[in-house]
Amino acid sequence: MAYTCKNCGAVANAPGHLCSPCGDKQNCSFCGSPEVNNAHMCKGKLTAMKYVCDGCGRVAMESEHLCKPAPIG
């Protein structure tokens, strides 16, 4: 199922990859946390993050998980 961001209209396969997701809730694909929101960060994953979204500020390991990716560092 695809999720759509209520803020910017981006679409993703997981709600945790959008700044304001609209769709059914699901667990985090990385840590299994049942409550995934735009500020969710898996414990111990921060050092693996390589990109930040210029739109919403979310960080990710892969650029395709962000609507406006920019390299960190």
Biopython code that builds the backbone (N, CA, C, O; Angstrom):
import numpy as np
from Bio.PDB.StructureBuilder import StructureBuilder

atoms = [
    (1, "MET", "N", (0.840, -1.188, 0.000)),
    (1, "MET", "CA", (0.000, 0.000, 0.000)),
    (1, "MET", "C", (0.878, 1.241, 0.000)),
    (1, "MET", "O", (1.876, 1.287, 0.719)),
    (2, "ALA", "N", (0.536, 2.220, -0.770)),
    (2, "ALA", "CA", (1.286, 3.473, -0.830)),
    (2, "ALA", "C", (0.717, 4.468, 0.186)),
    (2, "ALA", "O", (-0.480, 4.471, 0.477)),
    (3, "TYR", "N", (1.587, 5.290, 0.704)),
    (3, "TYR", "CA", (1.206, 6.343, 1.633)),
    (3, "TYR", "C", (1.511, 7.679, 0.979)),
    (3, "TYR", "O", (2.476, 7.796, 0.224)),
    (4, "THR", "N", (0.707, 8.672, 1.260)),
    (4, "THR", "CA", (0.886, 9.997, 0.685)),
    (4, "THR", "C", (1.118, 11.011, 1.796)),
    (4, "THR", "O", (0.452, 10.970, 2.831)),
    (5, "CYS", "N", (2.065, 11.921, 1.579)),
    (5, "CYS", "CA", (2.352, 12.969, 2.550)),
    (5, "CYS", "C", (1.295, 14.063, 2.449)),
    (5, "CYS", "O", (1.038, 14.586, 1.364)),
    (6, "LYS", "N", (0.689, 14.406, 3.574)),
    (6, "LYS", "CA", (-0.329, 15.459, 3.602)),
    (6, "LYS", "C", (0.278, 16.841, 3.387)),
    (6, "LYS", "O", (-0.436, 17.771, 3.012)),
    (7, "ASN", "N", (1.592, 16.996, 3.618)),
    (7, "ASN", "CA", (2.248, 18.299, 3.457)),
    (7, "ASN", "C", (2.733, 18.551, 2.038)),
    (7, "ASN", "O", (2.401, 19.569, 1.432)),
    (8, "CYS", "N", (3.532, 17.604, 1.504)),
    (8, "CYS", "CA", (4.176, 17.869, 0.215)),
    (8, "CYS", "C", (3.667, 16.991, -0.929)),
    (8, "CYS", "O", (4.030, 17.220, -2.082)),
    (9, "GLY", "N", (2.826, 15.982, -0.628)),
    (9, "GLY", "CA", (2.271, 15.125, -1.667)),
    (9, "GLY", "C", (3.170, 13.984, -2.102)),
    (9, "GLY", "O", (2.813, 13.241, -3.016)),
    (10, "ALA", "N", (4.348, 13.822, -1.465)),
    (10, "ALA", "CA", (5.252, 12.715, -1.804)),
    (10, "ALA", "C", (4.578, 11.391, -1.483)),
    (10, "ALA", "O", (3.728, 11.319, -0.597)),
    (11, "VAL", "N", (4.960, 10.341, -2.206)),
    (11, "VAL", "CA", (4.396, 9.006, -2.011)),
    (11, "VAL", "C", (5.511, 8.049, -1.618)),
    (11, "VAL", "O", (6.609, 8.119, -2.171)),
    (12, "ALA", "N", (5.241, 7.145, -0.659)),
    (12, "ALA", "CA", (6.226, 6.155, -0.220)),
    (12, "ALA", "C", (5.508, 4.869, 0.149)),
    (12, "ALA", "O", (4.298, 4.868, 0.378)),
    (13, "ASN", "N", (6.255, 3.778, 0.207)),
    (13, "ASN", "CA", (5.682, 2.488, 0.582)),
    (13, "ASN", "C", (5.549, 2.318, 2.084)),
    (13, "ASN", "O", (4.879, 1.389, 2.535)),
    (14, "ALA", "N", (6.168, 3.190, 2.874)),
    (14, "ALA", "CA", (6.093, 3.117, 4.332)),
    (14, "ALA", "C", (5.790, 4.507, 4.886)),
    (14, "ALA", "O", (6.346, 5.489, 4.395)),
    (15, "PRO", "N", (4.928, 4.618, 5.891)),
    (15, "PRO", "CA", (4.542, 5.926, 6.412)),
    (15, "PRO", "C", (5.676, 6.663, 7.102)),
    (15, "PRO", "O", (5.669, 7.893, 7.144)),
    (16, "GLY", "N", (6.651, 5.943, 7.645)),
    (16, "GLY", "CA", (7.765, 6.582, 8.331)),
    (16, "GLY", "C", (8.697, 7.327, 7.415)),
    (16, "GLY", "O", (9.594, 8.024, 7.890)),
    (17, "HIS", "N", (8.516, 7.205, 6.107)),
    (17, "HIS", "CA", (9.387, 7.869, 5.153)),
    (17, "HIS", "C", (8.789, 9.170, 4.634)),
    (17, "HIS", "O", (9.304, 9.750, 3.678)),
    (18, "LEU", "N", (7.712, 9.632, 5.253)),
    (18, "LEU", "CA", (7.060, 10.873, 4.851)),
    (18, "LEU", "C", (6.946, 11.807, 6.045)),
    (18, "LEU", "O", (6.857, 11.348, 7.184)),
    (19, "CYS", "N", (6.949, 13.119, 5.795)),
    (19, "CYS", "CA", (6.891, 14.063, 6.911)),
    (19, "CYS", "C", (5.525, 14.101, 7.587)),
    (19, "CYS", "O", (5.449, 14.366, 8.786)),
    (20, "SER", "N", (4.444, 13.843, 6.850)),
    (20, "SER", "CA", (3.097, 13.814, 7.429)),
    (20, "SER", "C", (2.260, 12.779, 6.669)),
    (20, "SER", "O", (1.448, 13.140, 5.818)),
    (21, "PRO", "N", (2.463, 11.478, 6.983)),
    (21, "PRO", "CA", (1.826, 10.417, 6.200)),
    (21, "PRO", "C", (0.325, 10.293, 6.389)),
    (21, "PRO", "O", (-0.213, 10.572, 7.461)),
    (22, "CYS", "N", (-0.336, 9.870, 5.326)),
    (22, "CYS", "CA", (-1.762, 9.579, 5.348)),
    (22, "CYS", "C", (-1.918, 8.151, 4.850)),
    (22, "CYS", "O", (-1.479, 7.838, 3.743)),
    (23, "GLY", "N", (-2.528, 7.282, 5.636)),
    (23, "GLY", "CA", (-2.716, 5.880, 5.269)),
    (23, "GLY", "C", (-2.765, 5.023, 6.516)),
    (23, "GLY", "O", (-2.728, 5.547, 7.629)),
    (24, "ASP", "N", (-2.848, 3.712, 6.348)),
    (24, "ASP", "CA", (-2.872, 2.807, 7.487)),
    (24, "ASP", "C", (-1.534, 2.826, 8.201)),
    (24, "ASP", "O", (-0.486, 2.930, 7.565)),
    (25, "LYS", "N", (-1.569, 2.723, 9.553)),
    (25, "LYS", "CA", (-0.335, 2.677, 10.330)),
    (25, "LYS", "C", (0.304, 1.312, 10.186)),
    (25, "LYS", "O", (-0.384, 0.302, 10.040)),
    (26, "GLN", "N", (1.634, 1.293, 10.229)),
    (26, "GLN", "CA", (2.354, 0.025, 10.225)),
    (26, "GLN", "C", (3.595, 0.175, 11.084)),
    (26, "GLN", "O", (3.998, 1.292, 11.405)),
    (27, "ASN", "N", (4.197, -0.932, 11.454)),
    (27, "ASN", "CA", (5.395, -0.915, 12.277)),
    (27, "ASN", "C", (6.596, -0.440, 11.469)),
    (27, "ASN", "O", (6.627, -0.577, 10.246)),
    (28, "CYS", "N", (7.582, 0.118, 12.160)),
    (28, "CYS", "CA", (8.817, 0.559, 11.524)),
    (28, "CYS", "C", (9.512, -0.645, 10.895)),
    (28, "CYS", "O", (9.677, -1.674, 11.550)),
    (29, "SER", "N", (9.917, -0.528, 9.642)),
    (29, "SER", "CA", (10.565, -1.643, 8.948)),
    (29, "SER", "C", (11.975, -1.914, 9.478)),
    (29, "SER", "O", (12.531, -2.981, 9.217)),
    (30, "PHE", "N", (12.559, -0.972, 10.215)),
    (30, "PHE", "CA", (13.904, -1.164, 10.744)),
    (30, "PHE", "C", (13.891, -1.747, 12.153)),
    (30, "PHE", "O", (14.607, -2.710, 12.425)),
    (31, "CYS", "N", (13.086, -1.178, 13.058)),
    (31, "CYS", "CA", (13.141, -1.609, 14.462)),
    (31, "CYS", "C", (11.851, -2.261, 14.961)),
    (31, "CYS", "O", (11.839, -2.836, 16.049)),
    (32, "GLY", "N", (10.768, -2.182, 14.187)),
    (32, "GLY", "CA", (9.510, -2.815, 14.579)),
    (32, "GLY", "C", (8.637, -1.978, 15.491)),
    (32, "GLY", "O", (7.601, -2.458, 15.950)),
    (33, "SER", "N", (9.020, -0.751, 15.767)),
    (33, "SER", "CA", (8.217, 0.115, 16.634)),
    (33, "SER", "C", (6.822, 0.294, 16.045)),
    (33, "SER", "O", (6.685, 0.587, 14.858)),
    (34, "PRO", "N", (5.779, 0.118, 16.870)),
    (34, "PRO", "CA", (4.411, 0.225, 16.341)),
    (34, "PRO", "C", (3.936, 1.654, 16.086)),
    (34, "PRO", "O", (2.998, 1.850, 15.313)),
    (35, "GLU", "N", (4.540, 2.636, 16.700)),
    (35, "GLU", "CA", (4.119, 4.033, 16.529)),
    (35, "GLU", "C", (5.182, 4.797, 15.762)),
    (35, "GLU", "O", (6.099, 5.356, 16.363)),
    (36, "VAL", "N", (5.069, 4.827, 14.448)),
    (36, "VAL", "CA", (6.045, 5.526, 13.617)),
    (36, "VAL", "C", (5.490, 6.895, 13.244)),
    (36, "VAL", "O", (4.413, 6.998, 12.657)),
    (37, "ASN", "N", (6.230, 7.944, 13.589)),
    (37, "ASN", "CA", (5.825, 9.291, 13.197)),
    (37, "ASN", "C", (6.998, 9.975, 12.508)),
    (37, "ASN", "O", (8.049, 9.363, 12.319)),
    (38, "ASN", "N", (6.828, 11.224, 12.137)),
    (38, "ASN", "CA", (7.881, 11.913, 11.374)),
    (38, "ASN", "C", (9.156, 12.130, 12.169)),
    (38, "ASN", "O", (10.200, 12.393, 11.572)),
    (39, "ALA", "N", (9.115, 12.030, 13.495)),
    (39, "ALA", "CA", (10.310, 12.225, 14.313)),
    (39, "ALA", "C", (10.937, 10.899, 14.750)),
    (39, "ALA", "O", (11.921, 10.906, 15.489)),
    (40, "HIS", "N", (10.396, 9.777, 14.316)),
    (40, "HIS", "CA", (10.893, 8.464, 14.739)),
    (40, "HIS", "C", (12.326, 8.229, 14.272)),
    (40, "HIS", "O", (12.643, 8.405, 13.096)),
    (41, "MET", "N", (13.176, 7.836, 15.194)),
    (41, "MET", "CA", (14.554, 7.476, 14.867)),
    (41, "MET", "C", (14.877, 6.202, 15.632)),
    (41, "MET", "O", (14.844, 6.183, 16.862)),
    (42, "CYS", "N", (15.188, 5.144, 14.904)),
    (42, "CYS", "CA", (15.531, 3.877, 15.521)),
    (42, "CYS", "C", (16.792, 4.035, 16.368)),
    (42, "CYS", "O", (17.754, 4.683, 15.954)),
    (43, "LYS", "N", (16.774, 3.430, 17.567)),
    (43, "LYS", "CA", (17.931, 3.488, 18.449)),
    (43, "LYS", "C", (19.138, 2.862, 17.749)),
    (43, "LYS", "O", (19.044, 1.754, 17.222)),
    (44, "GLY", "N", (20.235, 3.545, 17.744)),
    (44, "GLY", "CA", (21.462, 3.039, 17.150)),
    (44, "GLY", "C", (21.572, 3.237, 15.646)),
    (44, "GLY", "O", (22.584, 2.854, 15.060)),
    (45, "LYS", "N", (20.573, 3.819, 15.003)),
    (45, "LYS", "CA", (20.605, 3.988, 13.548)),
    (45, "LYS", "C", (21.130, 5.359, 13.102)),
    (45, "LYS", "O", (21.480, 5.528, 11.933)),
    (46, "LEU", "N", (21.190, 6.316, 13.993)),
    (46, "LEU", "CA", (21.562, 7.676, 13.605)),
    (46, "LEU", "C", (22.918, 7.742, 12.912)),
    (46, "LEU", "O", (23.082, 8.507, 11.961)),
    (47, "THR", "N", (23.882, 6.965, 13.362)),
    (47, "THR", "CA", (25.214, 7.012, 12.752)),
    (47, "THR", "C", (25.220, 6.465, 11.327)),
    (47, "THR", "O", (26.131, 6.773, 10.559)),
    (48, "ALA", "N", (24.220, 5.661, 10.959)),
    (48, "ALA", "CA", (24.146, 5.086, 9.619)),
    (48, "ALA", "C", (23.446, 6.006, 8.622)),
    (48, "ALA", "O", (23.441, 5.725, 7.423)),
    (49, "MET", "N", (22.859, 7.094, 9.097)),
    (49, "MET", "CA", (22.108, 7.979, 8.220)),
    (49, "MET", "C", (23.042, 8.775, 7.321)),
    (49, "MET", "O", (24.021, 9.355, 7.790)),
    (50, "LYS", "N", (22.734, 8.801, 6.022)),
    (50, "LYS", "CA", (23.586, 9.465, 5.035)),
    (50, "LYS", "C", (22.923, 10.660, 4.365)),
    (50, "LYS", "O", (23.603, 11.470, 3.735)),
    (51, "TYR", "N", (21.594, 10.782, 4.494)),
    (51, "TYR", "CA", (20.858, 11.851, 3.812)),
    (51, "TYR", "C", (19.894, 12.549, 4.762)),
    (51, "TYR", "O", (19.406, 11.952, 5.722)),
    (52, "VAL", "N", (19.631, 13.811, 4.484)),
    (52, "VAL", "CA", (18.639, 14.594, 5.215)),
    (52, "VAL", "C", (17.692, 15.202, 4.180)),
    (52, "VAL", "O", (18.112, 15.562, 3.081)),
    (53, "CYS", "N", (16.421, 15.312, 4.537)),
    (53, "CYS", "CA", (15.437, 15.892, 3.626)),
    (53, "CYS", "C", (15.442, 17.412, 3.776)),
    (53, "CYS", "O", (15.275, 17.933, 4.879)),
    (54, "ASP", "N", (15.635, 18.118, 2.668)),
    (54, "ASP", "CA", (15.602, 19.589, 2.702)),
    (54, "ASP", "C", (14.185, 20.108, 2.909)),
    (54, "ASP", "O", (14.001, 21.288, 3.206)),
    (55, "GLY", "N", (13.175, 19.242, 2.755)),
    (55, "GLY", "CA", (11.786, 19.653, 2.940)),
    (55, "GLY", "C", (11.309, 19.530, 4.375)),
    (55, "GLY", "O", (10.762, 20.480, 4.935)),
    (56, "CYS", "N", (11.518, 18.334, 4.988)),
    (56, "CYS", "CA", (10.954, 18.089, 6.317)),
    (56, "CYS", "C", (11.997, 17.853, 7.402)),
    (56, "CYS", "O", (11.661, 17.838, 8.586)),
    (57, "GLY", "N", (13.272, 17.666, 7.010)),
    (57, "GLY", "CA", (14.330, 17.474, 7.993)),
    (57, "GLY", "C", (14.546, 16.028, 8.416)),
    (57, "GLY", "O", (15.435, 15.755, 9.224)),
    (58, "ARG", "N", (13.763, 15.101, 7.897)),
    (58, "ARG", "CA", (13.919, 13.693, 8.236)),
    (58, "ARG", "C", (15.256, 13.205, 7.691)),
    (58, "ARG", "O", (15.723, 13.697, 6.664)),
    (59, "VAL", "N", (15.880, 12.232, 8.375)),
    (59, "VAL", "CA", (17.121, 11.641, 7.904)),
    (59, "VAL", "C", (16.861, 10.217, 7.437)),
    (59, "VAL", "O", (15.905, 9.581, 7.881)),
    (60, "ALA", "N", (17.721, 9.706, 6.529)),
    (60, "ALA", "CA", (17.548, 8.358, 5.995)),
    (60, "ALA", "C", (18.886, 7.798, 5.539)),
    (60, "ALA", "O", (19.840, 8.535, 5.290)),
    (61, "MET", "N", (18.931, 6.464, 5.434)),
    (61, "MET", "CA", (20.132, 5.800, 4.933)),
    (61, "MET", "C", (20.174, 5.815, 3.413)),
    (61, "MET", "O", (21.253, 5.726, 2.826)),
    (62, "GLU", "N", (19.018, 5.926, 2.764)),
    (62, "GLU", "CA", (18.938, 5.925, 1.305)),
    (62, "GLU", "C", (18.174, 7.153, 0.827)),
    (62, "GLU", "O", (17.167, 7.530, 1.427)),
    (63, "SER", "N", (18.643, 7.775, -0.242)),
    (63, "SER", "CA", (18.049, 9.022, -0.730)),
    (63, "SER", "C", (16.603, 8.850, -1.190)),
    (63, "SER", "O", (15.810, 9.784, -1.075)),
    (64, "GLU", "N", (16.244, 7.661, -1.714)),
    (64, "GLU", "CA", (14.878, 7.460, -2.211)),
    (64, "GLU", "C", (13.834, 7.409, -1.091)),
    (64, "GLU", "O", (12.638, 7.353, -1.376)),
    (65, "HIS", "N", (14.255, 7.427, 0.158)),
    (65, "HIS", "CA", (13.313, 7.444, 1.276)),
    (65, "HIS", "C", (12.917, 8.878, 1.664)),
    (65, "HIS", "O", (12.141, 9.072, 2.600)),
    (66, "LEU", "N", (13.439, 9.865, 0.960)),
    (66, "LEU", "CA", (13.168, 11.276, 1.279)),
    (66, "LEU", "C", (12.625, 12.007, 0.067)),
    (66, "LEU", "O", (12.942, 11.663, -1.071)),
    (67, "CYS", "N", (11.799, 13.025, 0.317)),
    (67, "CYS", "CA", (11.204, 13.766, -0.806)),
    (67, "CYS", "C", (12.192, 14.754, -1.428)),
    (67, "CYS", "O", (12.141, 14.989, -2.635)),
    (68, "LYS", "N", (13.089, 15.335, -0.630)),
    (68, "LYS", "CA", (14.103, 16.272, -1.134)),
    (68, "LYS", "C", (15.447, 15.932, -0.495)),
    (68, "LYS", "O", (15.920, 16.671, 0.369)),
    (69, "PRO", "N", (16.082, 14.805, -0.912)),
    (69, "PRO", "CA", (17.311, 14.346, -0.262)),
    (69, "PRO", "C", (18.526, 15.230, -0.516)),
    (69, "PRO", "O", (18.708, 15.778, -1.603)),
    (70, "ALA", "N", (19.350, 15.350, 0.523)),
    (70, "ALA", "CA", (20.639, 16.042, 0.420)),
    (70, "ALA", "C", (21.632, 15.246, 1.256)),
    (70, "ALA", "O", (21.285, 14.796, 2.348)),
    (71, "PRO", "N", (22.857, 15.061, 0.775)),
    (71, "PRO", "CA", (23.857, 14.307, 1.540)),
    (71, "PRO", "C", (24.176, 14.992, 2.867)),
    (71, "PRO", "O", (24.233, 16.219, 2.940)),
    (72, "ILE", "N", (24.380, 14.202, 3.901)),
    (72, "ILE", "CA", (24.808, 14.727, 5.209)),
    (72, "ILE", "C", (26.324, 14.816, 5.199)),
    (72, "ILE", "O", (27.014, 13.891, 4.771)),
    (73, "GLY", "N", (26.821, 15.925, 5.670)),
    (73, "GLY", "CA", (28.266, 16.032, 5.834)),
    (73, "GLY", "C", (28.902, 16.789, 4.790)),
    (73, "GLY", "O", (30.122, 16.958, 4.805)),
]
sb = StructureBuilder()
sb.init_structure("model")
sb.init_model(0)
sb.init_chain("A")
sb.init_seg("    ")
for serial, (resi, resn, name, xyz) in enumerate(atoms, 1):
    if name == "N":
        sb.init_residue(resn, " ", resi, " ")
    sb.init_atom(name, np.array(xyz, "f"), 0.0, 1.0, " ", f" {name:<3s}", serial, name[0])
structure = sb.get_structure()
